[in-house]
Amino acid sequence: MLLTRRHLLSATGVAAGALLLPATPATARTAPEDWSGWLRENRDRVAAVLDDGRGGRFAHHPEVPRPLTTGVVHLAAYAHAVEAGRVTPDDPLRVGDWERYRLGPDGGAHLRALAHLGLRCTDGRVADDPRAAVTLGDLVAVTTRFGDDAAADCLRDRLGEAALRAAAARHGWPAAPTTSALGDALRVVLGRRVADEDYLRDPRLRLEALGGLPDATWTGRARTGTAAGLHRLHRSLAATTAARAHLADHQGLRARVTADVLTIEGVVRHEDGTLASAAVLAHGVDAEWAARAESLVGLVSRTLLEPGTPSSSGVDLS
């Protein structure tokens, strides 16, 4: 049920209550950069949970499964594996071993990951040198920062899906999606379920998949989850001493885009150290709006940290 304006004002202040209210004639046209207008017009494509850490909380379709990008579950599993001594951040691997998992469009996430790590990519698809070395910590960074599906799948293979499921359950999201992005992509391209292991070791299967890419109707909607679950995971991780050292580079809200799916998630802190957090899931986001994702990150951050912000500047998800 959508919250009433009165409930929104009492629960989260004016700012969080403005974004998904029905558009009036004056706001019916969405101006460039007007994420408030986009959210109002597409509120059935959005789920969100915002918590300012000071008693203000806002939720919109929090338990309704929505398409999302994943990454923080992998971070949680990695953090616990490091604590248990099963892996180290400096464990090396070849770029080519990471890129074996890449198939299909990803909204530019992999190219941004390569650029972030200083790896040349002249063909616009994979690194020039597949023998170049990266570390497990690098994969965690680009999975969490950019939503690189290939890096996430490489981590999943290294840590084991059971470790991902255990980490998700440990932090309050037992229903978190832990399937591989590669497996999801193969079902789209080939029209049938194919094990990741078969694809990785069978060159004929890889050629078949690559040949099917141009004809595939691509969306980023294969994996779904809830804003409430994603939000719980972030709050739990941020409060867990065992994982905190591995979260140091991942504080702050981040936007990840895969195909037409935009996920904004993370934690920020008020000046007094109080933790604020958000999970916003949106799908049906075209390339023009996806390119403005950081503007929405700023909008959500202001809503969390400036509860007195007027509704015209806040995140309207009601």
MOJOQUI-V655915 format. One record per residue. RES is the residue in one small letter. NEAR is the number of other ideal C-beta (glycine too) atoms within 8 Angstrom. Layout:
RES/NEAR, RES/NEAR
This chain:
m/2, l/6, l/12, t/6, r/9, r/6, h/8, l/14, l/10, s/5, a/9, t/13, g/12, v/12, a/17, a/18, g/17, a/13, l/14, l/11, l/10, p/4, a/9, t/6, p/5, a/4, t/9, a/7, r/5, t/6, a/6, p/3, e/6, d/8, w/12, s/14, g/12, w/10, l/15, r/14, e/9, n/10, r/10, d/4, r/8, v/15, a/12, a/16, v/16, l/17, d/13, d/13, g/8, r/8, g/4, g/11, r/10, f/17, a/11, h/15, h/10, p/12, e/5, v/7, p/5, r/15, p/11, l/12, t/11, t/13, g/11, v/12, v/15, h/16, l/15, a/16, a/14, y/14, a/14, h/14, a/11, v/12, e/8, a/6, g/4, r/5, v/10, t/6, p/10, d/7, d/8, p/8, l/12, r/11, v/14, g/9, d/8, w/13, e/12, r/9, y/16, r/11, l/11, g/10, p/5, d/13, g/10, g/7, a/14, h/16, l/9, r/11, a/13, l/11, a/9, h/10, l/9, g/4, l/12, r/7, c/12, t/5, d/6, g/5, r/6, v/8, a/12, d/7, d/8, p/9, r/7, a/9, a/8, v/12, t/11, l/15, g/8, d/9, l/14, v/15, a/11, v/14, t/15, t/12, r/10, f/12, g/16, d/13, d/15, a/15, a/15, a/14, d/13, c/14, l/15, r/13, d/9, r/8, l/12, g/8, e/8, a/6, a/11, l/16, r/11, a/10, a/13, a/15, a/9, r/9, h/12, g/10, w/13, p/7, a/7, a/14, p/9, t/9, t/8, s/9, a/14, l/13, g/12, d/11, a/12, l/14, r/12, v/12, v/12, l/10, g/5, r/5, r/6, v/12, a/7, d/13, e/6, d/9, y/14, l/8, r/5, d/8, p/5, r/6, l/10, r/9, l/8, e/9, a/14, l/8, g/7, g/10, l/10, p/5, d/4, a/9, t/4, w/8, t/9, g/13, r/10, a/10, r/12, t/8, g/14, t/12, a/16, a/11, g/12, l/18, h/15, r/11, l/16, h/14, r/13, s/11, l/14, a/12, a/6, t/9, t/4, a/7, a/12, r/9, a/5, h/11, l/12, a/7, d/5, h/11, q/10, g/7, l/12, r/11, a/11, r/13, v/16, t/11, a/11, d/10, v/16, l/15, t/15, i/15, e/13, g/12, v/12, v/13, r/9, h/10, e/4, d/4, g/6, t/8, l/11, a/14, s/16, a/16, a/14, v/17, l/16, a/13, h/12, g/7, v/10, d/7, a/5, e/6, w/10, a/12, a/6, r/10, a/12, e/7, s/9, l/13, v/12, g/8, l/13, v/14, s/10, r/13, t/15, l/14, l/10, e/8, p/13, g/6, t/12, p/7, s/10, s/6, s/8, g/18, v/18, d/14, l/14, s/14
